[in-house]
Amino acid sequence: QVGRSTESPIDFVVTDTISGSQNNDETQITQSTISRFACRIVCDRSPPYTATIFAAGFDSSKNIFLGEKAAKWKNPDGHMDGLTTNGVLVMHPKGGFTEESKPGVWREISVCGDVYTLRETRSAQQRGKLV
């Protein structure tokens, strides 16, 4: 599980820093654009070795945790879905992961692991189009 919180459910703590500092002594922490509980990455340990990203985090009771301002909706199948307040964005490079690869298109991941086009702004209540 990835996020900016240092609480025990978080495996990898990620923080924002102001770019341009020359060494670690000058590094400054700024207002974070990373959600407290940003996402969970689940990897299969047996073939076909797939990895799935789910936006939002899970609290100590293993319940999904989304911020108060996060976009939420009910899917046609009746399941609830949503986006983190700041979004969980992924980009798959064109040409795969090689030295010759080029940047691809950024997409946003929902709580249920669906992939959407980017919202108008990162914190907008209206989700992008399902990809």
N, CA and C of each residue as an Amber inpcrd file, in Angstrom:
protein
   393
   0.8530000  -1.1680000   0.0000000   0.0000000   0.0000000   0.0000000
   0.9010000   1.2330000   0.0000000   0.5300000   2.2530000  -0.7840000
   1.3380000   3.4430000  -0.9900000   0.5480000   4.6690000  -0.5520000
   1.2090000   5.6420000   0.0840000   0.5700000   6.8960000   0.4680000
   1.5130000   7.7520000   1.2730000   1.0420000   8.9390000   1.6870000
   1.8970000   9.8440000   2.4570000   1.7750000   9.6350000   3.9540000
   0.7930000   8.8510000   4.3990000   0.6250000   8.5900000   5.8190000
   1.7400000   7.6810000   6.3240000   2.1190000   7.8840000   7.5800000
   3.1160000   7.0050000   8.1880000   2.4480000   5.9680000   9.0860000
   1.1130000   5.8440000   8.9820000   0.3840000   4.8570000   9.7750000
   0.7350000   3.4460000   9.3060000   0.5080000   2.4660000  10.1670000
   0.9570000   1.0990000   9.9100000   0.4010000   0.4430000   8.6400000
  -0.8230000   0.7700000   8.1510000  -1.2580000   0.1100000   6.9180000
  -0.4420000   0.4860000   5.6890000   0.3600000   1.5560000   5.7620000
   1.1280000   2.0300000   4.6100000   2.4770000   1.3190000   4.5650000
   2.7370000   0.6710000   3.4200000   4.0050000  -0.0380000   3.2200000
   5.0860000   0.8750000   2.6510000   4.6870000   1.8050000   1.7550000
   5.6230000   2.7180000   1.1130000   5.1300000   4.1420000   1.3030000
   5.8900000   4.9440000   2.0660000   5.5330000   6.3330000   2.3340000
   6.1650000   7.2030000   1.2550000   5.3400000   8.0410000   0.6110000
   5.7880000   8.9220000  -0.4590000   5.4880000  10.3580000  -0.0430000
   6.4620000  11.2620000  -0.2110000   6.2540000  12.6660000   0.1420000
   6.5790000  13.5450000  -1.0520000   5.9750000  14.7300000  -1.0780000
   6.3030000  15.7470000  -2.0820000   7.4750000  16.5620000  -1.5660000
   8.3530000  16.9880000  -2.4650000   9.4280000  17.9080000  -2.1000000
   9.4690000  19.0240000  -3.1310000  10.0460000  20.1450000  -2.7550000
  10.2300000  21.2520000  -3.6890000  11.4470000  20.9410000  -4.5260000
  11.2900000  20.9540000  -5.8550000  12.4150000  20.6060000  -6.7280000
  13.4470000  21.7300000  -6.7540000  14.6560000  21.3880000  -7.1220000
  15.7130000  22.3690000  -7.2720000  16.6750000  22.4500000  -6.1100000
  16.4260000  21.7530000  -5.0090000  17.3670000  21.8110000  -3.8950000
  18.6180000  21.0150000  -4.2580000  19.7500000  21.4990000  -3.7860000
  21.0350000  20.9210000  -4.1660000  21.4320000  19.7070000  -3.3460000
  20.9720000  19.6360000  -2.0960000  21.3130000  18.4790000  -1.2860000
  20.1720000  18.2090000  -0.3090000  20.2790000  17.1500000   0.4330000
  19.2060000  16.7490000   1.3510000  18.9310000  17.7790000   2.4340000
  19.9480000  18.5740000   2.8320000  19.7490000  19.5840000   3.8710000
  18.8040000  20.6910000   3.4200000  18.7560000  20.9470000   2.0990000
  17.9220000  22.0180000   1.5660000  16.5420000  21.5390000   1.1320000
  16.3170000  20.2450000   1.1250000  15.0390000  19.7150000   0.6800000
  13.9400000  20.1760000   1.6140000  12.8720000  20.7240000   1.0350000
  11.7540000  21.2230000   1.8210000  10.5040000  20.4180000   1.4990000
   9.6980000  20.1660000   2.4990000   8.4190000  19.5100000   2.2970000
   7.3800000  20.5890000   2.0290000   6.5240000  20.3610000   1.0510000
   5.4850000  21.3170000   0.6930000   4.1160000  20.6930000   0.9400000
   3.0350000  21.4530000   0.7410000   1.6830000  20.9040000   0.8650000
   1.5620000  19.7110000  -0.0670000   1.1740000  18.5830000   0.4520000
   1.2060000  17.3530000  -0.3280000   0.0520000  17.2470000  -1.3120000
   0.3610000  16.7240000  -2.4900000  -0.6670000  16.3760000  -3.4730000
  -0.8430000  14.8670000  -3.5120000  -0.2610000  14.1890000  -2.5390000
  -0.3610000  12.7340000  -2.4500000  -1.3520000  12.3910000  -1.3470000
  -2.3020000  11.5220000  -1.6480000  -3.3110000  11.1500000  -0.6650000
  -2.6890000  10.3800000   0.4920000  -3.3090000  10.5130000   1.6710000
  -2.8240000   9.7800000   2.8480000  -2.7500000   8.2900000   2.5500000
  -3.8160000   7.7510000   1.9890000  -3.8650000   6.3590000   1.5430000
  -4.0900000   6.4190000   0.0300000  -3.0320000   6.4640000  -0.7590000
  -3.1540000   6.7120000  -2.1950000  -3.6390000   5.5010000  -2.9720000
  -2.9540000   4.3750000  -2.8440000  -3.3550000   3.2190000  -3.6460000
  -2.7960000   1.9290000  -3.0560000  -3.3670000   0.8440000  -3.5310000
  -2.8800000  -0.4870000  -3.1800000  -2.5150000  -1.1760000  -4.4830000
  -1.3450000  -1.7920000  -4.5120000  -0.8900000  -2.5350000  -5.6790000
  -0.8700000  -4.0070000  -5.2900000  -1.6070000  -4.8140000  -6.0520000
  -1.6960000  -6.2480000  -5.7750000  -1.0250000  -6.9960000  -6.9240000
  -0.0190000  -7.8010000  -6.6140000   0.7190000  -8.5550000  -7.6240000
   0.5220000 -10.0430000  -7.4000000   0.1910000 -10.7620000  -8.4900000
   0.0830000 -12.2140000  -8.4240000   1.4870000 -12.8100000  -8.3830000
   1.6780000 -13.7710000  -7.5050000   2.9900000 -14.4010000  -7.3730000
   3.1190000 -15.6720000  -8.2010000   2.0910000 -15.9580000  -8.9860000
   2.1400000 -17.1060000  -9.8910000   1.6550000 -16.6540000 -11.2690000
   2.0010000 -17.4050000 -12.3110000   1.6290000 -16.9960000 -13.6700000
   0.1410000 -16.6970000 -13.7660000  -0.2390000 -15.6690000 -14.4680000
   0.5300000 -14.8520000 -15.4180000   1.1920000 -13.6230000 -14.8120000
   1.3860000 -13.5580000 -13.4910000   2.1060000 -12.4720000 -12.8210000
   1.5160000 -11.0880000 -13.1110000   0.2370000 -10.9450000 -12.9950000
  -0.4080000  -9.6590000 -13.2410000  -0.3210000  -8.7680000 -12.0070000
  -0.3490000  -7.4680000 -12.2440000  -0.3850000  -6.4810000 -11.1720000
  -1.6190000  -5.6100000 -11.3730000  -2.3380000  -5.3240000 -10.2980000
  -3.5310000  -4.4920000 -10.3580000  -3.3770000  -3.3510000  -9.3720000
  -3.7630000  -2.1470000  -9.7990000  -3.6970000  -0.9710000  -8.9420000
  -5.1200000  -0.5730000  -8.5690000  -5.3470000  -0.3590000  -7.2790000
  -6.6330000   0.1070000  -6.7780000  -6.4040000   1.4390000  -6.0990000
  -7.1060000   2.5000000  -6.5550000  -6.9870000   3.8070000  -5.9040000
  -7.6180000   3.7120000  -4.5250000  -7.1960000   4.5600000  -3.6250000
  -7.6500000   4.5930000  -2.2260000  -6.8380000   3.5980000  -1.4290000
  -6.9740000   3.6960000  -0.1560000  -6.2450000   2.8040000   0.7160000
  -7.1940000   2.0260000   1.5820000  -6.6230000   1.2420000   2.4190000
  -7.4070000   0.4040000   3.3080000  -6.9470000   0.6810000   4.7260000
  -7.9140000   0.9050000   5.6160000  -7.5700000   1.2060000   6.9970000
  -7.2200000  -0.0740000   7.7540000  -6.9870000   0.0430000   9.0470000
  -6.5680000  -1.1120000   9.8440000  -7.6360000  -2.1970000   9.9140000
  -8.9010000  -1.8490000   9.6070000  -9.9780000  -2.8440000   9.5720000
 -10.1590000  -3.4320000   8.1780000  -9.2520000  -3.0780000   7.2560000
  -9.2740000  -3.5300000   5.8650000 -10.4780000  -3.0090000   5.0920000
 -11.0180000  -1.8510000   5.5260000 -12.0910000  -1.1830000   4.8020000
 -11.4860000  -0.1120000   3.9110000 -12.1000000   0.1120000   2.7340000
 -11.6220000   1.1620000   1.8340000 -11.7640000   2.5000000   2.5230000
 -10.7480000   3.3350000   2.3570000 -10.7440000   4.6530000   2.9780000
 -10.5850000   5.7030000   1.8890000 -11.5980000   6.5740000   1.7300000
 -11.5310000   7.7020000   0.7940000 -11.7790000   8.9850000   1.5680000
 -11.1610000  10.0560000   1.1330000 -11.3670000  11.3450000   1.7710000
 -12.7860000  11.8610000   1.5670000 -13.1710000  12.7910000   2.4080000
 -14.5100000  13.3740000   2.3840000 -14.8250000  14.0330000   1.0460000
 -13.8320000  14.6530000   0.4110000 -14.0430000  15.3780000  -0.8450000
 -13.8390000  14.5140000  -2.0830000 -13.5630000  13.2510000  -1.9090000
 -13.3020000  12.3640000  -3.0460000 -14.5660000  12.1340000  -3.8630000
 -14.4010000  12.0200000  -5.1910000 -15.5290000  11.7280000  -6.0860000
 -15.9640000  10.2820000  -5.8830000 -17.2780000  10.0710000  -5.7210000
 -17.8220000   8.7180000  -5.5170000 -19.0700000   8.5580000  -6.3700000
 -19.3530000   7.3180000  -6.8280000 -20.5430000   7.0420000  -7.6140000
 -20.8830000   5.5660000  -7.5300000 -22.0970000   5.2250000  -7.9640000
 -22.5390000   3.8360000  -8.0010000 -22.4950000   3.3730000  -9.4510000
 -21.8240000   2.2560000  -9.7060000 -21.7440000   1.6780000 -11.0470000
 -23.0760000   1.0250000 -11.4190000 -23.3150000   0.7790000 -12.7220000
 -24.5560000   0.1220000 -13.1420000 -24.8000000  -1.2320000 -12.4560000
 -23.7160000  -1.9140000 -12.0460000 -23.8720000  -3.2060000 -11.3720000
 -24.1880000  -3.0510000  -9.8870000 -24.2960000  -1.7970000  -9.4120000
 -24.6540000  -1.5410000  -8.0190000 -23.4850000  -1.3520000  -7.0830000
 -22.2620000  -1.6190000  -7.5490000 -21.0800000  -1.4380000  -6.7030000
 -20.6810000   0.0340000  -6.6530000 -20.2130000   0.4540000  -5.5000000
 -19.7020000   1.8110000  -5.3490000 -18.2800000   1.8770000  -5.9060000
 -17.9380000   3.0070000  -6.4940000 -16.5910000   3.2420000  -7.0020000
 -16.2460000   4.6930000  -6.6900000 -15.0210000   5.0770000  -6.8750000
 -14.6250000   6.4450000  -6.5920000 -13.1960000   6.7060000  -6.9900000
 -12.7870000   7.9540000  -6.8000000 -11.4340000   8.3940000  -7.1020000
 -10.8820000   9.0700000  -5.8630000  -9.5760000   8.9710000  -5.6430000
  -8.9900000   9.6850000  -4.5160000  -9.0610000  11.1740000  -4.7900000
  -8.9750000  11.9590000  -3.7470000  -9.0990000  13.4120000  -3.8750000
  -8.1200000  13.9670000  -4.9030000  -6.8690000  13.5370000  -4.8500000
  -5.8510000  14.0380000  -5.7750000  -5.6180000  13.1370000  -6.9750000
  -6.2370000  11.9670000  -7.0060000  -6.0880000  11.0570000  -8.1320000
  -4.8880000  10.1440000  -8.0110000  -5.0250000   8.9610000  -8.5670000
  -3.9140000   8.0180000  -8.7190000  -3.7240000   7.8720000 -10.2170000
  -2.6230000   8.4170000 -10.7140000  -2.3860000   8.4810000 -12.1500000
  -1.3140000   7.4860000 -12.5680000  -1.5160000   6.8830000 -13.7290000
  -0.5330000   5.9570000 -14.2920000  -0.3160000   6.2960000 -15.7610000
   0.8560000   5.9500000 -16.2490000   1.1710000   6.1640000 -17.6510000
   1.9860000   4.9700000 -18.1300000   1.5520000   4.3670000 -19.2160000
   2.2960000   3.2600000 -19.8100000   3.0770000   3.8280000 -20.9870000
   4.4050000   3.7520000 -20.9470000   5.1900000   4.3460000 -22.0320000
   4.9740000   3.6370000 -23.3630000   4.9860000   4.4240000 -24.4430000
   4.8880000   3.8530000 -25.7990000   6.1880000   3.1150000 -26.0820000
   6.0940000   1.9020000 -26.5540000   7.2840000   1.1050000 -26.8230000
   7.7230000   0.2820000 -25.6330000   6.9010000   0.2390000 -24.5790000
   7.2500000  -0.5490000 -23.4010000   8.3070000   0.1420000 -22.5630000
   8.9160000  -0.6130000 -21.6930000   9.9210000  -0.0730000 -20.7860000
  11.3150000  -0.3310000 -21.3410000  11.7020000   0.4810000 -22.3230000
  13.0200000   0.3610000 -22.9500000  13.6560000   1.7360000 -23.0230000
  14.9190000   1.7950000 -23.4270000  15.6030000   3.0750000 -23.5790000
  14.9790000   3.9170000 -24.6810000  14.3360000   3.2810000 -25.6530000
  13.7410000   3.9980000 -26.7780000  12.2820000   4.3930000 -26.5180000
  11.7320000   4.0520000 -25.3680000  10.3160000   4.3220000 -25.1120000
  10.0420000   5.8170000 -25.0330000   8.8260000   6.1830000 -25.3650000
   8.3530000   7.5660000 -25.3240000   7.1940000   7.6540000 -24.3360000
   6.9490000   8.8460000 -23.7720000   5.8280000   8.9720000 -22.8310000
   4.5010000   8.5860000 -23.4860000   3.6520000   7.9600000 -22.7040000
   2.3240000   7.5860000 -23.1710000   1.2920000   8.5660000 -22.6300000
   0.0310000   8.1550000 -22.6300000  -1.0660000   8.9910000 -22.1570000
  -1.3190000   8.7110000 -20.6810000  -1.4860000   9.7670000 -19.8870000
  -1.7890000   9.5990000 -18.4710000  -3.2440000   9.1860000 -18.3050000
  -3.4900000   8.2530000 -17.3820000  -4.8310000   7.7690000 -17.0580000
  -5.0030000   7.8010000 -15.5400000  -6.2660000   7.7410000 -15.0970000
  -6.5580000   7.7360000 -13.6690000  -7.2070000   6.4130000 -13.2820000
  -6.8200000   5.8950000 -12.1160000  -7.3110000   4.6150000 -11.6220000
  -8.3640000   4.8490000 -10.5440000  -9.4560000   4.0750000 -10.6180000
 -10.5190000   4.2030000  -9.6130000 -10.3200000   3.1910000  -8.4860000
 -11.1560000   3.3250000  -7.4650000 -11.1190000   2.4060000  -6.3240000
 -11.2550000   0.9600000  -6.7890000 -12.1400000   0.7200000  -7.7530000
 -12.3760000  -0.6460000  -8.2470000 -11.3420000  -1.0890000  -9.2700000
 -10.3650000  -0.2380000  -9.5750000  -9.3040000  -0.6070000 -10.5120000
  -9.6370000  -0.2890000 -11.9570000 -10.7520000   0.4320000 -12.2120000
 -11.0860000   0.8270000 -13.5790000 -10.1700000   1.9710000 -14.0100000
 -10.0130000   2.1320000 -15.3230000  -9.1180000   3.1450000 -15.8840000
  -9.9540000   4.2130000 -16.5830000  -9.6800000   5.4870000 -16.2650000
 -10.4240000   6.6140000 -16.8120000  -9.4770000   7.6290000 -17.4400000
 -10.0060000   8.4350000 -18.3880000  -9.2460000   9.5900000 -18.8620000
  -9.1230000  10.5610000 -17.6890000  -8.2060000  11.4950000 -17.7860000
  -7.9940000  12.4370000 -16.6910000  -9.1900000  13.3640000 -16.5160000
  -9.4350000  13.7550000 -15.2650000 -10.4690000  14.7450000 -14.9660000
 -10.0020000  16.1260000 -15.4200000 -10.9480000  17.0730000 -15.4720000
 -10.6100000  18.4400000 -15.8780000  -9.5460000  19.0240000 -14.9560000
  -9.7020000  18.8140000 -13.6480000  -8.6690000  19.1450000 -12.6790000
  -8.4980000  17.9210000 -11.7930000  -7.3830000  17.8200000 -11.1070000
  -7.1180000  16.6130000 -10.3210000  -8.1350000  16.3610000  -9.2310000
  -8.7580000  17.4180000  -8.6980000  -9.6910000  17.2290000  -7.6030000
 -11.1550000  17.4060000  -8.0370000 -11.4250000  17.4510000  -9.3440000
 -12.7900000  17.6430000  -9.8220000 -13.6940000  16.4800000  -9.4040000
 -14.9710000  16.7810000  -9.1450000 -15.9240000  15.7530000  -8.7430000
 -16.3730000  14.8880000  -9.9170000 -16.2770000  15.3790000 -11.1440000
 -16.6900000  14.6460000 -12.3460000 -15.5510000  13.7660000 -12.8330000
 -15.7800000  12.4620000 -12.9230000 -14.7360000  11.5510000 -13.4060000
 -14.5600000  11.6940000 -14.9200000 -13.4270000  11.1870000 -15.4180000
 -13.1840000  11.1570000 -16.8460000 -13.9770000  10.0350000 -17.5000000
 -13.7140000   9.7890000 -18.7650000 -14.4060000   8.7210000 -19.5030000
 -13.7260000   7.3840000 -19.2290000 -14.5370000   6.3320000 -19.0640000
 -14.0110000   4.9820000 -18.8610000 -13.2270000   4.5490000 -20.0870000
 -12.0230000   4.0410000 -19.8820000 -11.1670000   3.6030000 -20.9950000
 -11.2360000   2.0850000 -21.0850000
